Amino acid sequence: MATGYKKQNPLEKVLTEPMNERSNTGWTSDLHVGHDTNIYGYGVNKEIFEGAMDNTEFNQNLFKQYKGNEMLRKSTYSLGRFFNLTRDMLLSEEFS
């Protein structure tokens, strides 16, 4: 019988924890795999996350917030660079 949970990849954990901390996001479980999950929002435009939605709708609603928000775009770009540099470092032969 499937429980809906999987074993977490250690590399995935190392890469996601700093991003979650810097972006002030978090997850109740790092191992969630496809069951309905409650998401709560607060602040400006929190109503776009109300009710049940498909995971693709969640992403679309989230990215709508980027439009016209230069500070958010710059922060996200910096997080992406951090993620790529960290990933490359961890996958390099020198680190292993």
N, C-alpha and C positions, 0 to 999 in steps of 0.2 A: 504494500500500500504506500503510495507516495505521500509524503508529508508536506511537500511544497517548499522545502528548504534544501539548500545545497551547501557543500563545504566551501568556505570562502578562500579564494586565491590570496596568499599572503602579499604578492606584488600589488594586487588590486587594492588591498587595505592600505599599504604604504603610500600608494598614489592618491587615494581618495581622501584620507584623513586630513592632510594639510589643505587640500582644496576646500573641504567642508568647513574647516576652521576659518580660513581666510574669507570665505564667502558667507559665513554665518548661516550655514545650512547643516542639516543633520537628518539622520534616518533612524527610525525606531529599530530597524533590523538591517544589517548589511547582507542578509541572506535571503531576502524576500524574492520569490520567483513566480509572480503572476497572479497572485490572489488580489482581491480588492483591497485597497489601502486608503485609509482616511488621510486627507491632506487638509491642513488648516492654514489660513492666511490671515495676516493682519496688516494694517497700514493702507496706503493709497491703492485703490483698485482691487482690494481683497475680494470683492464680489465676483470677479471673473473666475475664481476658483471654487465657487459654491456649487454644491450638488455633484452628482455622479458624472464622470466624463471618461472618455477613452484616453489612454496614455498619450496619443498623438494630439488630442485636443489640449491636454495639459501643456505640452511643449509649445503649441501654437499660441496659447494664451500667455505663456511666459515670455516668448520672444516678441510679442506685441509690445511688451513693456520697454524693449530696447529702442523702439522708434522714437527719435527725438531726445534720447537720454544719453548725452555724450559721456557723462561720468560713469554710467553703468557700462557702456561699451568699452571704455578704457579699462575699467576694473576687470571686466571679463576677458579682455585681450591679455592683460597681465597675468591673470590666472591661467589662461591657456598656455602662455609662454612658460610659466612655472611648471605646469603639468608636463609639457613636452620635454623640458630640460631634465626634470626629475626622472621621467620615464626613460629617456636616453641614457642617463647616468646609471640607473638601476639595471638596464639591459646590457650595459657595456661589459667587456671582458675584465676590465680593471676592477669593477665593483664585485664581480662574482668570485 
